[in-house]
Amino acid sequence: GRHRISFDEVVEVMKKTGVPNGLKALGFGIQDIEDFVAGTLPQHRVTKLSPRPVSAEDLTRLFMETMTIW
């Protein structure tokens, strides 16, 4: 059968390959989220790929949740 990759497996690969642990590890903070949202909303080539419409609130939550991954 087909193996589904778990979140823990993805994190393990990220750790082994040295992927930074989220936006915070890249030097960004909560104070940057407003700018991230403002910069993302007009990028229709990115937002149109979403399976549903994306609001500023959705993006704010997404960026908050990706400050750290694990």
Backbone as numpy.savetxt, mean C-alpha at the origin, in Angstrom:
# Nx Ny Nz CAx CAy CAz Cx Cy Cz
-3.25 -29.73 -6.84 -4.06 -28.55 -6.84 -3.20 -27.30 -6.84
-3.86 -26.22 -6.95 -3.21 -24.92 -7.01 -2.97 -24.40 -5.59
-1.75 -23.99 -5.30 -1.40 -23.48 -3.97 -1.69 -21.99 -3.89
-2.44 -21.60 -2.88 -2.70 -20.18 -2.63 -1.63 -19.67 -1.70
-1.05 -18.56 -2.03 0.01 -17.97 -1.21 -0.61 -17.19 -0.07
-0.14 -17.44 1.14 -0.68 -16.75 2.31 0.06 -15.43 2.54
-0.55 -14.57 3.35 0.07 -13.31 3.73 1.43 -13.57 4.39
1.48 -14.55 5.28 2.73 -14.87 5.98 3.83 -15.29 5.01
3.47 -16.01 3.97 4.46 -16.42 2.97 4.99 -15.22 2.20
4.12 -14.30 1.87 4.53 -13.08 1.16 5.46 -12.27 2.04
5.10 -12.11 3.32 5.94 -11.36 4.25 7.31 -12.03 4.38
7.34 -13.34 4.45 8.62 -14.05 4.57 9.52 -13.76 3.37
8.96 -13.76 2.18 9.73 -13.44 0.97 10.20 -11.99 1.03
9.33 -11.09 1.46 9.70 -9.68 1.57 10.87 -9.51 2.53
10.82 -10.18 3.67 11.89 -10.08 4.65 13.19 -10.65 4.10
13.12 -11.81 3.47 14.32 -12.47 2.93 14.98 -11.65 1.83
14.18 -10.91 1.09 14.72 -10.13 -0.03 15.01 -8.68 0.34
14.76 -8.32 1.60 15.10 -6.99 2.06 14.14 -5.89 1.69
12.89 -6.24 1.40 11.89 -5.22 1.09 11.60 -4.43 2.36
11.61 -3.11 2.30 11.33 -2.30 3.49 9.95 -2.60 4.07
9.83 -2.51 5.38 8.58 -2.79 6.07 7.63 -1.60 6.00
7.12 -1.32 4.84 6.10 -0.29 4.67 6.66 1.11 4.43
5.74 2.04 4.31 6.09 3.43 4.00 6.94 4.07 5.10
6.67 3.70 6.35 7.43 4.26 7.47 8.91 3.92 7.34
9.22 2.70 6.92 10.61 2.28 6.75 11.30 3.05 5.63
10.52 3.65 4.75 11.06 4.45 3.66 11.21 5.92 4.04
10.86 6.23 5.30 11.01 7.60 5.79 9.76 8.45 5.73
8.63 7.86 5.36 7.38 8.61 5.30 6.63 8.46 6.62
5.72 9.39 6.88 4.92 9.35 8.10 3.50 9.77 7.84
2.74 9.77 8.91 1.32 10.15 8.83 1.16 11.52 8.18
2.10 12.41 8.42 2.01 13.77 7.87 2.08 13.78 6.34
2.53 12.70 5.73 2.65 12.62 4.27 1.39 12.10 3.58
0.49 11.52 4.33 -0.67 10.85 3.73 -1.54 11.80 2.92
-1.80 12.98 3.41 -2.63 13.94 2.67 -2.04 14.21 1.29
-0.73 14.38 1.22 -0.06 14.61 -0.07 -0.14 13.37 -0.96
0.00 12.18 -0.36 -0.12 10.94 -1.15 -1.50 10.85 -1.79
-2.53 11.12 -1.00 -3.91 11.05 -1.50 -4.12 12.08 -2.61
-3.69 13.31 -2.36 -3.85 14.38 -3.36 -3.11 14.04 -4.65
-1.98 13.37 -4.53 -1.20 13.00 -5.72 -1.74 11.79 -6.44
-2.46 10.93 -5.73 -2.98 9.70 -6.33 -4.31 9.92 -7.04
-5.20 10.70 -6.46 -6.54 10.86 -7.02 -6.56 11.26 -8.50
-5.71 12.18 -8.95 -5.77 12.55 -10.37 -5.10 11.54 -11.31
-4.48 10.51 -10.79 -3.77 9.54 -11.63 -4.74 8.46 -12.09
-5.56 8.79 -13.06 -6.61 7.89 -13.52 -6.06 6.59 -14.10
-4.85 6.63 -14.63 -4.28 5.38 -15.15 -4.05 4.38 -14.03
-3.92 4.86 -12.80 -3.76 4.00 -11.63 -5.11 3.68 -11.00
-5.91 4.71 -10.74 -7.16 4.50 -10.02 -8.20 3.76 -10.85
-8.14 3.84 -12.16 -9.11 3.13 -13.00 -8.88 1.62 -12.99
-7.72 1.17 -12.50 -7.44 -0.26 -12.40 -8.14 -0.89 -11.20
-8.64 -0.07 -10.31 -9.34 -0.57 -9.13 -10.64 -1.24 -9.54
-11.00 -2.36 -8.89 -12.26 -3.03 -9.24 -13.50 -2.24 -8.81
-13.31 -1.17 -8.03 -14.43 -0.31 -7.63 -13.91 1.13 -7.55
-14.81 2.10 -7.57 -14.38 3.50 -7.46 -13.56 3.72 -6.18
-12.57 4.59 -6.26 -11.69 4.88 -5.14 -11.92 6.31 -4.66
-12.17 6.45 -3.37 -12.38 7.78 -2.79 -11.13 8.21 -2.02
-11.11 9.47 -1.64 -10.02 9.98 -0.81 -9.95 9.22 0.51
-11.10 8.87 1.05 -11.14 8.11 2.31 -10.53 6.72 2.12
-10.83 6.08 0.99 -10.24 4.76 0.69 -8.73 4.85 0.63
-8.24 5.86 -0.08 -6.79 6.02 -0.22 -6.13 6.35 1.11
-6.78 7.18 1.90 -6.23 7.51 3.22 -6.08 6.24 4.05
-7.10 5.42 4.07 -7.04 4.16 4.81 -5.94 3.25 4.26
-5.84 3.16 2.95 -4.80 2.34 2.32 -3.41 2.78 2.75
-3.14 4.08 2.68 -1.82 4.58 3.06 -1.56 4.41 4.56
-2.59 4.60 5.38 -2.44 4.38 6.83 -2.06 2.92 7.11
-2.74 2.01 6.43 -2.52 0.58 6.66 -1.18 0.09 6.11
-0.57 0.86 5.22 0.71 0.43 4.65 1.91 1.18 5.24
1.67 1.91 6.33 2.82 2.52 7.04 3.77 1.41 7.49
3.21 0.31 7.98 4.01 -0.89 8.29 3.22 -2.10 7.77
3.95 -3.09 7.30 3.33 -4.27 6.72 3.25 -5.42 7.73
4.31 -5.60 8.46 4.34 -6.68 9.46 4.78 -6.20 10.81
